[in-house]
């Protein structure tokens, strides 16, 4: 098919309500041949039902206006003829096409046409606009739309938009148009209840994606290097979890992050906030542990692991008790501390730890508490100094920006994006740029896993000069 010379019918319908329960009250069809408008036709339609007040307020169409208008069955032949051998074009095409298909079914006829949606095409060919509703999109690209929510006004604006998109894609050999018309593509065969408009907005880029049920409730959160490809893998997976999840999914959403690390951190936050039905791993409750220090009755500074989240004498926070024990063992070995006074054994006798054998004897009275405490304070200082403030630099959502993940005193604070040309004069300004998120066991684990990678050091930034290198 030569898309440049093809026949298109740009259509808008006004109705008494949503697809399924509403009827048509007005239609406009503008025909395009060889990229030129050749015909404009419109008509009011008697819906054979009352028009709700809120619909009249929106469209201006009243019961009196349609009382003497033709019924759909009276003009069905005209519509069929005008759209025959044409590609059906509309803004949110499934809405307008759905109404026509239903109206034809009511009179015992079948209505099938190839379809193109100017919402999908605009998102692909004019990306980055704040909104793709017809009125706001027209305002963004300089198209006049007077009398919105009337069929002819909306159709004329959509036609101007469509011709611009057609000419824009012609320069790329109609790559985008051809893809959307290819019914054999996986994107064109989505389950009917999953909003195809949502799917077509998904980018082939890194970020987080959301599956939502009929009421818009989040039922699954995931992260991906390629969001669209990952969502498709769920939709066409044959495992029972994916089948059940997709059966409940009506809407798809996403947040682009530009890199996998930010996607992982955002995914963890969304799971914590919304507790999605089909996310299992990160929903298990996790205890928080603190490394605490206190002076005992004989003057020895003791170190221990406690579960108290709000301990005033907390030195260091962990989310795993085994990690805490390993940390205490390493401090004992490095600073020659007593395992008995580091909560590694519970006994009233002098220490006898199977790994730590070089205690200087504070537990048996052979070392003065003050001498021992000096080494304890050195160990505690090491833990405090380990809680560094720095940012992790990652790829942004575009070539012109950088993603920054902020850690203050060793704890994840959130992430944000800066333009590569943006002048930051104070390292503390990063705290105002990021979106703040709550630190948790999962975000700590994600950051720690990243920090252990061989390439992580190149991403860690402690000075302004390093940000733009």
C-alpha positions as CSV (number, residue, x, y, z in Angstrom):
1,X,0.0,0.0,0.0
2,X,1.3,3.4,-0.9
3,X,0.5,5.4,2.2
4,X,1.1,8.7,0.5
5,X,-1.7,8.1,-2.1
6,X,-3.9,6.1,0.2
7,X,-7.5,7.1,1.1
8,X,-8.1,8.1,4.7
9,X,-11.3,9.1,6.5
10,X,-10.7,11.2,9.6
11,X,-13.7,10.7,11.9
12,X,-15.0,12.1,15.2
13,X,-18.3,11.1,16.9
14,X,-20.2,12.6,19.8
15,X,-22.2,10.3,22.0
16,X,-24.5,10.0,25.0
17,X,-21.8,8.2,27.0
18,X,-19.1,5.6,27.0
19,X,-18.6,2.6,24.6
20,X,-21.0,-0.2,25.7
21,X,-23.9,1.9,27.0
22,X,-23.9,5.1,24.9
23,X,-25.3,5.9,21.5
24,X,-24.1,8.3,18.8
25,X,-25.4,11.9,18.6
26,X,-23.2,13.4,15.9
27,X,-20.6,12.3,13.3
28,X,-18.2,14.1,11.0
29,X,-16.1,12.4,8.2
30,X,-13.4,14.1,6.3
31,X,-11.9,12.3,3.4
32,X,-8.3,12.6,2.3
33,X,-7.0,11.3,-1.1
34,X,-3.4,11.8,-2.2
35,X,-2.8,13.9,1.0
36,X,-5.5,16.4,0.0
37,X,-8.9,16.9,1.6
38,X,-11.6,15.9,-0.9
39,X,-14.8,15.7,1.1
40,X,-16.3,16.9,4.4
41,X,-19.6,15.4,5.6
42,X,-21.3,15.7,9.0
43,X,-24.7,15.0,10.6
44,X,-26.5,15.0,13.9
45,X,-27.9,11.6,14.8
46,X,-31.0,10.8,16.8
47,X,-29.7,8.4,19.5
48,X,-33.2,7.2,20.3
49,X,-32.4,7.9,23.9
50,X,-32.1,10.9,26.2
51,X,-28.8,12.8,26.4
52,X,-27.5,13.1,29.9
53,X,-27.2,16.7,31.3
54,X,-23.4,16.4,31.8
55,X,-23.0,15.3,28.1
56,X,-25.1,18.3,26.9
57,X,-22.9,20.6,29.1
58,X,-19.8,19.2,27.4
59,X,-21.0,19.0,23.8
60,X,-23.8,21.5,23.6
61,X,-26.0,18.9,21.9
62,X,-29.5,18.8,23.3
63,X,-32.4,16.4,23.0
64,X,-34.3,19.1,21.0
65,X,-31.4,19.4,18.5
66,X,-31.5,15.6,17.7
67,X,-35.2,15.1,17.8
68,X,-35.7,15.5,14.1
69,X,-32.2,14.2,13.1
70,X,-31.8,10.9,11.2
71,X,-31.3,7.7,13.1
72,X,-28.1,5.8,12.6
73,X,-29.8,3.2,10.4
74,X,-30.9,6.1,8.1
75,X,-27.3,7.2,7.4
76,X,-25.4,3.9,7.8
77,X,-25.2,3.4,4.1
78,X,-23.6,6.9,3.6
79,X,-21.0,6.1,6.4
80,X,-20.2,2.7,4.9
81,X,-19.7,4.1,1.4
82,X,-17.5,7.1,2.6
83,X,-15.3,4.8,4.7
84,X,-15.1,1.9,2.2
85,X,-11.5,1.1,1.1
86,X,-10.2,3.9,3.4
87,X,-8.1,3.8,6.5
88,X,-10.1,4.9,9.5
89,X,-8.4,7.7,11.4
90,X,-9.4,9.3,14.7
91,X,-7.9,10.7,17.9
92,X,-8.2,7.8,20.3
93,X,-9.4,5.7,17.4
94,X,-10.7,2.8,19.5
95,X,-13.4,5.1,21.0
96,X,-14.8,6.3,17.7
97,X,-14.4,3.0,15.8
98,X,-15.9,1.2,18.8
99,X,-19.1,3.2,18.5
100,X,-19.4,2.8,14.8
101,X,-18.8,-1.0,15.0
102,X,-21.5,-1.2,17.7
103,X,-24.0,0.8,15.8
104,X,-23.5,-1.3,12.7
105,X,-24.0,-4.4,14.8
106,X,-27.3,-3.1,16.1
107,X,-28.6,-3.0,12.5
108,X,-27.1,-6.5,11.8
109,X,-24.1,-5.3,9.8
110,X,-20.4,-5.8,10.2
111,X,-18.0,-2.8,10.2
112,X,-14.3,-3.6,9.7
113,X,-11.6,-1.1,8.7
114,X,-7.8,-0.6,9.0
115,X,-7.2,1.9,11.8
116,X,-4.7,4.7,12.7
117,X,-4.8,6.6,15.9
118,X,-3.5,10.2,16.0
119,X,-2.8,9.9,19.7
120,X,-0.4,7.0,19.1
121,X,1.1,8.6,16.0
122,X,1.6,11.9,17.9
123,X,3.3,10.2,20.8
124,X,5.7,8.5,18.4
125,X,6.3,11.4,16.0
126,X,6.0,14.4,18.3
127,X,7.3,13.0,21.6
128,X,7.7,14.9,24.9
129,X,4.5,16.9,24.9
130,X,2.8,17.6,28.2
131,X,-0.5,16.2,27.1
132,X,-1.9,14.3,24.1
133,X,-5.6,15.2,24.6
134,X,-6.8,16.8,21.3
135,X,-7.2,20.3,22.7
136,X,-3.9,20.5,24.5
137,X,-2.0,18.8,21.7
138,X,-3.4,21.2,19.2
139,X,-2.4,24.1,21.4
140,X,1.1,22.7,21.7
141,X,1.6,22.4,17.9
142,X,-0.3,25.5,16.9
143,X,-3.5,24.1,15.5
144,X,-6.7,26.1,15.9
145,X,-9.5,24.3,17.6
146,X,-12.7,26.4,18.1
147,X,-15.8,24.6,19.3
148,X,-14.2,21.5,20.9
149,X,-16.4,18.5,21.6
150,X,-18.5,19.1,18.4
151,X,-17.8,16.5,15.7
152,X,-16.9,18.8,12.8
153,X,-14.6,21.1,14.9
154,X,-12.7,18.1,16.4
155,X,-12.5,16.3,13.0
156,X,-11.1,19.4,11.2
157,X,-8.4,19.8,13.9
158,X,-7.6,16.1,13.8
159,X,-7.3,16.2,10.0
160,X,-4.8,19.1,10.1
161,X,-2.8,17.1,12.8
162,X,-3.0,13.9,10.8
163,X,-1.7,15.6,7.6
164,X,1.2,17.0,9.5
165,X,2.0,13.5,10.9
166,X,1.6,12.0,7.5
167,X,4.1,14.4,5.9
168,X,6.5,14.0,8.9
169,X,6.5,10.2,8.6
170,X,6.8,10.4,4.8
171,X,10.4,11.6,5.3
172,X,11.2,8.3,7.1
173,X,9.5,6.1,4.4
174,X,6.3,5.8,6.6
175,X,8.1,3.7,9.2
176,X,5.8,4.6,12.0
177,X,2.5,4.5,10.0
178,X,3.5,1.1,8.5
179,X,4.2,-0.4,12.0
180,X,0.8,0.7,13.3
181,X,-1.0,-0.7,10.3
182,X,0.8,-4.0,10.6
183,X,-1.9,-6.3,12.1
184,X,0.6,-9.2,12.4
185,X,2.7,-7.3,14.9
186,X,2.5,-8.4,18.5
187,X,1.5,-4.9,19.5
188,X,-1.5,-5.1,17.3
189,X,-2.8,-8.3,18.9
190,X,-3.0,-7.2,22.6
191,X,-5.7,-8.7,24.8
192,X,-8.8,-6.6,24.1
193,X,-9.2,-5.4,27.7
194,X,-5.7,-4.0,27.9
195,X,-5.7,-0.4,26.8
196,X,-3.8,-0.3,23.5
197,X,-3.2,3.5,23.9
198,X,-1.4,2.7,27.2
199,X,0.7,0.1,25.4
200,X,1.7,2.3,22.6
201,X,3.0,5.0,24.9
202,X,5.5,2.5,26.5
203,X,9.1,3.4,25.6
204,X,11.8,1.1,24.5
205,X,14.0,2.4,27.3
206,X,14.9,1.8,30.9
207,X,12.4,2.4,33.7
208,X,9.6,1.1,35.8
209,X,6.3,-0.2,34.5
210,X,2.9,-0.7,36.2
211,X,0.0,-3.1,35.6
212,X,-3.3,-1.7,36.8
213,X,-6.7,-3.3,37.2
214,X,-10.1,-2.0,36.0
215,X,-10.3,0.5,38.8
216,X,-6.8,1.8,38.2
217,X,-5.3,0.0,41.3
218,X,-1.7,-1.1,40.8
219,X,-1.5,-4.9,40.8
220,X,2.1,-5.3,39.6
221,X,5.3,-3.2,39.5
222,X,8.4,-4.2,37.5
223,X,11.6,-2.7,36.2
224,X,13.2,-3.2,32.8
225,X,16.0,-2.0,30.6
226,X,13.4,-2.0,27.7
227,X,10.0,-1.3,29.2
228,X,7.9,-2.2,26.1
229,X,9.8,-5.4,25.4
230,X,9.4,-6.5,29.1
231,X,5.7,-5.8,29.2
232,X,5.2,-7.8,26.0
233,X,7.0,-10.7,27.6
234,X,4.4,-10.7,30.4
235,X,1.5,-10.4,28.1
236,X,2.6,-13.4,26.0
237,X,4.1,-15.5,28.8
238,X,2.5,-18.9,29.4
239,X,3.2,-19.2,33.1
240,X,0.1,-19.1,35.3
241,X,1.1,-15.9,37.2
242,X,1.4,-13.9,34.1
243,X,-1.8,-15.3,32.7
244,X,-3.7,-14.4,35.9
245,X,-2.1,-11.0,36.1
246,X,-2.8,-10.0,32.5
247,X,-6.4,-11.2,32.9
248,X,-6.9,-8.6,35.6
249,X,-4.9,-5.8,33.8
250,X,-6.8,-3.1,32.0
251,X,-4.2,-0.2,32.1
252,X,-0.5,0.1,31.7
253,X,1.7,2.9,32.9
254,X,5.4,3.6,33.2
255,X,8.1,5.9,34.6
256,X,11.2,6.3,32.5
257,X,14.4,6.5,34.5
258,X,17.2,6.2,31.8
259,X,19.0,3.5,33.8
260,X,18.5,0.3,35.7
261,X,19.7,1.5,39.1
262,X,17.0,4.2,39.4
263,X,14.4,1.8,38.0
264,X,15.3,-0.7,40.8
265,X,15.1,1.9,43.5
266,X,11.8,3.3,42.2
267,X,10.3,-0.2,41.9
268,X,11.2,-0.9,45.6
269,X,9.5,2.3,46.7
270,X,6.3,1.6,44.7
271,X,6.1,-2.0,46.1
272,X,6.5,-0.6,49.6
273,X,3.8,2.1,49.0
274,X,1.2,0.2,47.0
275,X,1.7,-3.5,48.1
276,X,0.8,-4.8,44.6
277,X,-1.1,-8.1,44.5
278,X,1.4,-9.9,42.1
279,X,4.7,-8.7,43.7
280,X,5.8,-11.2,46.2
281,X,9.5,-11.0,47.0
282,X,9.7,-7.4,48.4
283,X,6.5,-7.6,50.4
284,X,7.9,-9.7,53.2
285,X,8.3,-7.8,56.4
286,X,12.0,-7.1,57.2
287,X,13.3,-6.2,60.6
288,X,15.7,-3.3,61.1
289,X,18.8,-3.8,63.3
290,X,21.0,-1.2,64.9
291,X,24.6,-1.4,66.1
292,X,24.4,0.3,69.5
293,X,27.0,1.2,72.1
294,X,26.7,1.7,75.9
295,X,28.8,1.9,79.0
296,X,28.3,-1.1,81.4
297,X,28.5,-1.0,85.2
298,X,32.2,-1.7,85.3
299,X,33.1,1.1,82.8
300,X,33.5,-1.0,79.7
301,X,32.1,0.5,76.4
302,X,30.0,-2.4,74.9
303,X,28.8,-2.9,71.4
304,X,25.7,-4.9,70.5
305,X,23.1,-5.5,67.8
306,X,19.6,-4.4,68.7
307,X,16.2,-4.4,66.9
308,X,15.1,-1.0,68.2
309,X,14.4,1.2,65.2
310,X,14.6,4.4,67.2
311,X,17.5,3.6,69.5
312,X,19.1,6.9,70.6
313,X,22.5,5.3,71.0
314,X,22.5,3.8,67.5
315,X,25.7,3.9,65.5
316,X,24.9,2.0,62.4
317,X,21.7,0.6,60.7
318,X,21.4,-2.9,59.1
319,X,18.6,-4.9,57.7
320,X,20.0,-8.3,58.3
321,X,21.2,-9.8,61.7
322,X,23.7,-12.1,60.1
323,X,25.4,-9.1,58.4
324,X,25.4,-7.4,61.8
325,X,27.2,-10.3,63.5
326,X,29.7,-10.5,60.6
327,X,30.3,-6.7,61.1
328,X,31.0,-7.2,64.8
329,X,33.4,-10.1,64.2
330,X,35.4,-7.9,61.7
331,X,35.6,-5.0,64.2
332,X,36.7,-7.4,67.0
333,X,39.5,-8.7,64.8
334,X,40.6,-5.3,63.4
335,X,40.6,-3.5,66.8
336,X,41.4,-6.3,69.1
337,X,38.1,-6.1,70.9
338,X,36.5,-8.6,73.3
339,X,33.8,-10.8,71.8
340,X,32.1,-11.0,75.2
341,X,31.7,-7.2,75.2
342,X,30.6,-7.1,71.6
343,X,27.6,-9.4,72.2
344,X,29.2,-12.3,70.3
345,X,28.8,-14.6,73.3
346,X,26.6,-14.6,76.4
347,X,28.6,-15.8,79.4
348,X,29.8,-14.4,82.7
349,X,33.1,-16.1,82.2
350,X,36.1,-14.6,80.3
351,X,35.6,-14.8,76.5
352,X,36.3,-18.0,74.6
353,X,35.2,-17.3,71.0
354,X,36.1,-19.9,68.4
355,X,37.2,-17.2,65.9
356,X,38.5,-14.4,68.0
357,X,41.3,-15.5,70.3
358,X,43.4,-12.3,70.7
359,X,41.4,-10.5,73.4
360,X,43.7,-8.4,75.5
361,X,41.9,-9.4,78.7
362,X,39.5,-6.7,79.6
363,X,36.9,-9.4,80.3
364,X,39.3,-11.1,82.9
365,X,40.6,-7.9,84.5
366,X,44.0,-8.0,82.7
367,X,43.3,-4.7,80.7
368,X,42.0,-1.4,82.1
369,X,38.6,-0.4,80.7
370,X,39.9,3.0,79.7
371,X,42.6,1.5,77.5
372,X,40.1,-0.9,76.0
373,X,37.5,1.8,75.4
374,X,40.0,3.8,73.2
375,X,39.9,1.0,70.7
376,X,36.1,0.7,70.9
377,X,35.8,4.4,70.0
378,X,38.2,3.9,67.1
379,X,35.9,1.1,65.8
380,X,32.8,3.3,66.3
381,X,34.5,6.1,64.4
382,X,35.1,3.8,61.5
383,X,31.4,3.0,61.3
384,X,30.5,6.6,61.5
385,X,33.0,7.6,58.8
386,X,31.7,4.7,56.6
387,X,28.4,6.7,56.4
388,X,29.7,8.9,53.6
389,X,27.8,11.5,51.7
390,X,28.1,11.2,47.9
391,X,26.1,10.8,44.7
392,X,26.0,7.9,42.2
393,X,26.0,9.2,38.6
394,X,24.1,7.3,36.0
395,X,22.6,7.8,32.5
396,X,19.7,10.1,32.2
397,X,16.5,9.7,30.3
398,X,18.0,11.6,27.3
399,X,21.5,12.3,26.0
400,X,21.3,15.8,27.5
401,X,20.8,14.8,31.2
402,X,22.4,13.0,34.0
403,X,20.7,10.9,36.7
404,X,22.0,11.4,40.2
405,X,21.3,9.1,43.2
406,X,22.0,10.8,46.5
407,X,23.3,9.1,49.7
408,X,23.7,11.2,52.8
409,X,25.7,9.6,55.7
410,X,25.5,6.3,53.9
411,X,21.7,6.3,53.5
412,X,19.8,6.5,50.2
413,X,17.8,9.7,50.0
414,X,16.3,9.6,46.5
415,X,17.2,10.4,42.8
416,X,16.7,13.1,40.2
417,X,17.9,14.4,36.9
418,X,20.1,17.4,35.9
419,X,20.8,18.9,32.5
420,X,24.4,18.4,31.4
421,X,24.6,22.1,30.9
422,X,23.1,23.0,34.3
423,X,25.6,24.8,36.6
424,X,25.6,23.4,40.1
425,X,27.6,25.6,42.5
426,X,27.2,23.8,45.8
427,X,27.3,20.0,46.4
428,X,24.5,20.5,48.9
429,X,22.2,21.7,46.1
430,X,21.8,18.0,44.9
431,X,19.5,17.6,47.9
432,X,17.1,20.1,46.4
433,X,17.2,18.6,42.9
434,X,16.3,15.0,43.8
435,X,12.9,13.5,44.6
436,X,13.1,12.2,48.1
437,X,12.2,8.5,48.7
438,X,12.2,6.5,51.9
439,X,15.3,4.3,52.6
440,X,14.5,0.7,53.3
441,X,16.1,-2.8,53.5
442,X,15.5,-3.2,49.8
443,X,16.9,0.1,48.7
444,X,19.9,-0.4,50.9
445,X,20.5,-3.9,49.4
446,X,20.1,-2.5,45.9
447,X,22.7,0.2,46.5
448,X,25.1,-2.2,48.3
449,X,24.9,-4.7,45.4
450,X,25.6,-1.9,43.0
451,X,28.6,-0.6,45.1
452,X,30.2,-4.1,45.0
453,X,30.3,-4.0,41.2
454,X,33.8,-3.4,39.7
455,X,32.5,-0.5,37.7
456,X,30.7,1.3,40.6
457,X,33.7,3.3,41.6
458,X,33.6,5.2,38.3
459,X,30.0,6.3,39.1
460,X,30.6,7.6,42.6
461,X,31.0,11.4,42.8
462,X,32.1,13.4,45.9
463,X,32.9,16.7,44.2
464,X,31.2,19.0,41.7
465,X,34.1,18.6,39.3
466,X,33.4,14.9,39.0
467,X,29.7,15.3,38.1
468,X,30.3,16.5,34.5
469,X,33.4,14.3,33.7
